[in-house]
Amino acid sequence: MKQALLDLLVDPVGREPLCLVLRDAADDTITSGVLRTAAGATYPIQSGIPRFVVTDDAGQLQTSNAFGYKWQVHNISDSAAVRSSLMPWMIEKYGFASQADWASYCASRRHILDIGCGSGMPSSI
């Protein structure tokens, strides 16, 4: 997580500002720590990702195990071959006429939030 994102994040429940209790960082990237509210709510940052939903039920653990490999192996899931085969489907899914239109739309935005529902490929066009 980039240090600059701290100004954009708030507690998803109480909408309060968050302060960082840093554990580890490399340059401007926070790799681990805790986001804390004044009221005491905490959200861990693990492997550079703030975790706003912390659940340890069997379904969540199964999903983590099933997708964990995919989330870590970008050279397969985000390869040129996979990207080129999925691009037409994603362009249609997101309602753009072409990849250039999609890229132009994204470039016109100040921030784009990828909420962690996959490999992040759609947000990296």
N, C-alpha and C positions, 0 to 999 in steps of 0.2 A: 504494500500500500504506500503510495506516495505521501510524503509529509504534507503537501499542499492540500490534500483531500480532507484533512482534519477540519478545515474551515467550512466544509460542505456537509459534514455528517452531524446528525443529532440522534438522540435516543429515540428509537422508533416507537416507544410506548409513551413516554412523557414529553416528547419533543424538546427536551432540555439539551443544552450544549454538552459536549463530551470533552473530557480532558484525558490526555494520554499519560499512562504510566508505562514508560518505555522499558523494554527488556533488551531488544537487539535491533540494530539498524545497520544498513550499508548505504553510504552516501545519503541520498534523500529518500530512501525506501525503508519503511518500518517493516521488519520481518516478524517481530513478536512483541507482544505487550498486552495492555488492557486499556480499553476505553471505559471511563468511569463518569457517572453523573454525580451532581452535588448530592442527590438523594441516596446515592450508594449503589445504584444498578451498575453492573459491570458486564462488559462484552469483550471476550478475548480476541486478540489478533494472532492468528496461527498461520505460519508460512506466508505472511504478507497479506492475509485476507481477514478483514474484520468479520467476526461471526456474530450476527445479530439474532440468530435463531439457534439456540443451543438445546438440542434434544438428544437424549440417549436411549430412545425407545428402539425396539427391535427393527422396525421399519426404516428408521433413519440410519441405523448402523448398517443394515443390508444395502441401502442405497449408496452409502459411503463406500462400502466394500465393492459394490458392483461398478461404480463409476470412478473409483479412486485411481485405477490404472489408466483409464482414458484421460483423466484430468492431468496426469503426470507425463504422458507420452505424446507430446505435441508433434513429434516428427512423423507419427503415423496418422493421428486423427486430423492434423492440420498440414498434411503434405500437399504438394502441388496437385497430385492426382485426385485426392479427396476434394480439395478446394474446387478444382475445375468441374468435377462431376456434380457437386452440390450447388454451385453458384447459380445456375438457372432456376433451380427450385427455390433457393433463398430469395432471389430477386423477385420472383412471383409471390412468395409468401409475404414479403414485406411491402409489396405493392409498388415497386419501382419498375420503370420501363427498361432500365439497363443498369449494369454495374457502375457506369459513369454517373448516372443520375443518383444512385445510392451513395456513392462516394462524395458527390457534390453536396448532397443533403447533410451527410455526417460532417463534412468540412465546414459547413455553415453554422454549426453548433459550437458553443463554447465548451460544453461538457457533454459526454455521453456516458451513461452508467450501464455497465454490464453487471447484472445482479447475480452472476454465478450459476446460471442454469445450464452450463455445458462447458465446452472448450473455449469459448470466447471468440471463436472464428467469425461470427457475424459482425462483431464490433471491431474487427481488425482488418476490414476490407481495405 
